[in-house]
Amino acid sequence: MALIDIFAWIVLLVTIGTLIAVIVALGMMPGRIARKRGHPWPEAVAIGSWATLVFGFVFWPLVLIWAYVDVPERRETSK
């Protein structure tokens, strides 16, 4: 094997490793944000994040927005 072949394999492995690390980081991000912000359904946000990454990434930005949404407090009604 020539030196250029070894270099090409190293570049390929680093690229694949980086791609896997980015996918894992993107999958974990909305769930962590939801837990940190005290979202009422952080598990649902985390599962939604992973599901959208597995099934095509299309709704992942919506799950990220959902992680930032706070549920408004209920107003007490006087009787």
Secondary structure as GFF3:
##gff-version 3
##sequence-region A 1 79
A	DSSP	alpha_helix	3	36	.	.	.	ID=ss1
A	DSSP	alpha_helix	42	54	.	.	.	ID=ss2
A	DSSP	alpha_helix	60	68	.	.	.	ID=ss3
###
